[in-house]
Every structure is written in C-alpha cells, then in structure tokens.
Amino acid sequence: MASTATLASLSDTTLVWQVLGLFVFTIHDASSWSWWHYIVWAAVIVFAMDLLARIVLGVGNALGLGENGRAIKDSAKRLEQLDDTDFLYIGINKLLTALFTYHVIAYAWHSGHVVWALDALTLANSLAALVALYVIYDLGYCLFHRALHWPPLYPLVHKHHHKQHSPFRGNVDAINVHPFEFVVGEYNHLFAIHAVSLALRRLGLGSGVHLGAVAVFIIMGGVLASLNHTRFDVRAPLVPGVFQVRYHDIHHARNVRRNYSQYTMLWDVVFGTFLAYDESAATLGSSGSSENLAAERGSSTDLPHKSE
C-alpha cells in the first residue's frame, strides 16, 4: 500500500498528477495481478517502446538527418541481415524493459526518494538533478562497458553487439545486446536515481529527485541510446562534446577501445579513452593508428570491415 506521506504529497497537486498517482497506486504491487495483467503490462510497454523508436527515426528522417551530406557516413560495413540470435535477444530485452519500467515506478512510489508534488519542484531536484543523473549513470556505464571489452569476458557477452559495425536501425541496433548487458545497463538508471537522491538529501537540498526529472531521464535515455545507433549526425546544442552520435559511431566502426560512455564523454575524457571524431577520421581507409592496430590484434575486438 502507498505510504501516508506519499498520499499527502499527492493531495496538494493538480488533478492530472493525482490521476497519475492513482495509476501508479493501481499497478504498484504486481503480486496481486492476474496472469493477464502481466501480458497487458508487457504489451503496453513494448508498444510504447516501439512507438518511441519509430518517432525517433521518423523525426530524424523528416528533418533530413538521414540524407546524403547530413548523415554520418558509413566507415565500416553494415550488418544488414539479422539472424535468429539477434531476434531472440531483441525480444528478450523488450520484455526486460517492461520489468525494468515496473521497477522504476515501484521505486518512485515506495522508496520515499522521489518527490511527487508539483509545488515541491525546485532547480536542485529537477534540472540540476537531471544533469547529475546522466553524469552518475555514465560513470557506471563507462566502467561497465570498458569491463565488457576485457578479453576473457568480451566473447561471452559484448561481442554480439559489435557484430554491427555501422549502426543504422536506431533502437533495434541499440537493444541488440546480450540480455546480461541489457539488464545491467537498464538498472544502472535506478542506481543513478538512488545515488542522486541520497546526494540531494545529504546536501540538504530536499528529499530526493523530482518525478519529472526521473521521467525525463528514463525517456530521454531511450531516445539518446536510439540516436546513438542511427546515422543521424545529432549533436547536443550549446555544449559541444556532451552528446554526439558520432562519438558512439567511433566506438563501433573505428576504435572499440575509445568512447565507452553513452550520454556524455566526461568520463572518457577523465579516464583518457575519449577520441574526437576528427582525430579518427584521418585514419579512414588507411592502416589505422597504432591504437587501432593494437585493438585489431586484441582478442577483445571484432575488426570493423571497411565500407564496400
């Protein structure tokens, strides 16, 4: 059942916020669901996930981001045909997204670390928290992703994702990963939410992250991960170097030992693994830098093939 404090905070909000709260209250305890509730929940989340993926590709194409001259050029051969393992992993990961989404809602409802009231919205628990969420997420993701390239582990998990040297399908290529990798990447979002909420409390800046920041963090995370696996040359406005699709393309197509982060290159800069697009473009079609050659010889990599 929902706590009295949570219900009290909801009572001061708008009708829309109360309806949202009622929705969460209705689904908050899956132990009371019938079998068909699980099917409906999974279907709704998978549908929403596919819809968001189509919107990302549709908007990008409508803006002409996929046209010649505006798209990122293929510097490696595409994986055009998916096999049975690809479809299996994609299907499993879509279902895991339904489980993850449920746990995010359950955490937001039960933990006491997520602020619901609209009148409790502050700069600290919204905008500042949102920035911190991406920074903390990418710290964990960068280290985890780097570990996945450890030679003894790489063939068991992450090698599957690197079958695609030139991502272009958006969300389909993004979630075409080993389910273990997908689970860790998704639940790292929850870790970030919890960590930032605890930091806000410790600093005396409120009781946690606002629900609005949590929603934007999760939804935009899906959008940015999808964009990272397109040919759209999308770059974060005003703050160059924070998010560029080209950075992740470098990791797939040119140097798998660089640009491990998902949303921001901050931690790659800190750890010395950042490679800017222009620096690697000069090696295209050549034998490559010494780092590229070392990566090619390592057992933790698949050698990208040049475009034909």
GISULNOR-V895432 format. One record per residue. N is the residue number from 1. RES is the residue in three letters. SS is DSSP state (alpha for helix, beta for strand, coil for the rest). Layout:
N & RES & SS
N & RES & SS
This chain:
1 & MET & coil
2 & ALA & coil
3 & SER & coil
4 & THR & alpha
5 & ALA & alpha
6 & THR & alpha
7 & LEU & alpha
8 & ALA & alpha
9 & SER & alpha
10 & LEU & alpha
11 & SER & alpha
12 & ASP & coil
13 & THR & coil
14 & THR & coil
15 & LEU & alpha
16 & VAL & alpha
17 & TRP & alpha
18 & GLN & alpha
19 & VAL & alpha
20 & LEU & alpha
21 & GLY & alpha
22 & LEU & alpha
23 & PHE & alpha
24 & VAL & alpha
25 & PHE & alpha
26 & THR & alpha
27 & ILE & alpha
28 & HIS & coil
29 & ASP & coil
30 & ALA & alpha
31 & SER & alpha
32 & SER & alpha
33 & TRP & coil
34 & SER & coil
35 & TRP & alpha
36 & TRP & alpha
37 & HIS & alpha
38 & TYR & alpha
39 & ILE & alpha
40 & VAL & alpha
41 & TRP & alpha
42 & ALA & alpha
43 & ALA & alpha
44 & VAL & alpha
45 & ILE & alpha
46 & VAL & alpha
47 & PHE & alpha
48 & ALA & alpha
49 & MET & alpha
50 & ASP & alpha
51 & LEU & alpha
52 & LEU & alpha
53 & ALA & alpha
54 & ARG & alpha
55 & ILE & alpha
56 & VAL & alpha
57 & LEU & alpha
58 & GLY & alpha
59 & VAL & alpha
60 & GLY & alpha
61 & ASN & alpha
62 & ALA & alpha
63 & LEU & coil
64 & GLY & coil
65 & LEU & coil
66 & GLY & coil
67 & GLU & coil
68 & ASN & coil
69 & GLY & coil
70 & ARG & coil
71 & ALA & beta
72 & ILE & coil
73 & LYS & coil
74 & ASP & coil
75 & SER & coil
76 & ALA & coil
77 & LYS & coil
78 & ARG & coil
79 & LEU & coil
80 & GLU & coil
81 & GLN & coil
82 & LEU & coil
83 & ASP & coil
84 & ASP & alpha
85 & THR & alpha
86 & ASP & alpha
87 & PHE & alpha
88 & LEU & alpha
89 & TYR & alpha
90 & ILE & alpha
91 & GLY & alpha
92 & ILE & alpha
93 & ASN & alpha
94 & LYS & alpha
95 & LEU & alpha
96 & LEU & alpha
97 & THR & alpha
98 & ALA & alpha
99 & LEU & alpha
100 & PHE & alpha
101 & THR & alpha
102 & TYR & alpha
103 & HIS & alpha
104 & VAL & alpha
105 & ILE & alpha
106 & ALA & alpha
107 & TYR & alpha
108 & ALA & alpha
109 & TRP & alpha
110 & HIS & alpha
111 & SER & coil
112 & GLY & coil
113 & HIS & coil
114 & VAL & beta
115 & VAL & beta
116 & TRP & coil
117 & ALA & coil
118 & LEU & alpha
119 & ASP & alpha
120 & ALA & alpha
121 & LEU & coil
122 & THR & coil
123 & LEU & coil
124 & ALA & alpha
125 & ASN & alpha
126 & SER & alpha
127 & LEU & alpha
128 & ALA & alpha
129 & ALA & alpha
130 & LEU & alpha
131 & VAL & alpha
132 & ALA & alpha
133 & LEU & alpha
134 & TYR & alpha
135 & VAL & alpha
136 & ILE & alpha
137 & TYR & alpha
138 & ASP & alpha
139 & LEU & alpha
140 & GLY & alpha
141 & TYR & alpha
142 & CYS & alpha
143 & LEU & alpha
144 & PHE & alpha
145 & HIS & alpha
146 & ARG & alpha
147 & ALA & alpha
148 & LEU & alpha
149 & HIS & coil
150 & TRP & coil
151 & PRO & alpha
152 & PRO & alpha
153 & LEU & alpha
154 & TYR & alpha
155 & PRO & coil
156 & LEU & coil
157 & VAL & coil
158 & HIS & alpha
159 & LYS & alpha
160 & HIS & alpha
161 & HIS & alpha
162 & HIS & alpha
163 & LYS & alpha
164 & GLN & coil
165 & HIS & coil
166 & SER & coil
167 & PRO & coil
168 & PHE & coil
169 & ARG & coil
170 & GLY & coil
171 & ASN & alpha
172 & VAL & alpha
173 & ASP & alpha
174 & ALA & alpha
175 & ILE & coil
176 & ASN & coil
177 & VAL & coil
178 & HIS & coil
179 & PRO & alpha
180 & PHE & alpha
181 & GLU & alpha
182 & PHE & alpha
183 & VAL & alpha
184 & VAL & alpha
185 & GLY & alpha
186 & GLU & alpha
187 & TYR & alpha
188 & ASN & alpha
189 & HIS & alpha
190 & LEU & alpha
191 & PHE & alpha
192 & ALA & alpha
193 & ILE & alpha
194 & HIS & alpha
195 & ALA & alpha
196 & VAL & alpha
197 & SER & alpha
198 & LEU & alpha
199 & ALA & alpha
200 & LEU & alpha
201 & ARG & alpha
202 & ARG & alpha
203 & LEU & coil
204 & GLY & coil
205 & LEU & coil
206 & GLY & coil
207 & SER & coil
208 & GLY & coil
209 & VAL & beta
210 & HIS & beta
211 & LEU & alpha
212 & GLY & alpha
213 & ALA & alpha
214 & VAL & alpha
215 & ALA & alpha
216 & VAL & alpha
217 & PHE & alpha
218 & ILE & alpha
219 & ILE & alpha
220 & MET & alpha
221 & GLY & alpha
222 & GLY & alpha
223 & VAL & alpha
224 & LEU & alpha
225 & ALA & alpha
226 & SER & alpha
227 & LEU & alpha
228 & ASN & coil
229 & HIS & coil
230 & THR & coil
231 & ARG & coil
232 & PHE & beta
233 & ASP & coil
234 & VAL & coil
235 & ARG & beta
236 & ALA & coil
237 & PRO & coil
238 & LEU & coil
239 & VAL & coil
240 & PRO & coil
241 & GLY & coil
242 & VAL & coil
243 & PHE & coil
244 & GLN & beta
245 & VAL & alpha
246 & ARG & alpha
247 & TYR & alpha
248 & HIS & alpha
249 & ASP & alpha
250 & ILE & alpha
251 & HIS & alpha
252 & HIS & alpha
253 & ALA & alpha
254 & ARG & coil
255 & ASN & coil
256 & VAL & coil
257 & ARG & coil
258 & ARG & coil
259 & ASN & coil
260 & TYR & coil
261 & SER & coil
262 & GLN & coil
263 & TYR & coil
264 & THR & coil
265 & MET & coil
266 & LEU & alpha
267 & TRP & alpha
268 & ASP & alpha
269 & VAL & alpha
270 & VAL & alpha
271 & PHE & alpha
272 & GLY & coil
273 & THR & coil
274 & PHE & coil
275 & LEU & coil
276 & ALA & coil
277 & TYR & alpha
278 & ASP & alpha
279 & GLU & alpha
280 & SER & alpha
281 & ALA & alpha
282 & ALA & coil
283 & THR & coil
284 & LEU & coil
285 & GLY & coil
286 & SER & coil
287 & SER & coil
288 & GLY & coil
289 & SER & coil
290 & SER & alpha
291 & GLU & alpha
292 & ASN & alpha
293 & LEU & alpha
294 & ALA & alpha
295 & ALA & alpha
296 & GLU & alpha
297 & ARG & alpha
298 & GLY & coil
299 & SER & coil
300 & SER & coil
301 & THR & coil
302 & ASP & coil
303 & LEU & coil
304 & PRO & coil
305 & HIS & coil
306 & LYS & coil
307 & SER & coil
308 & GLU & coil
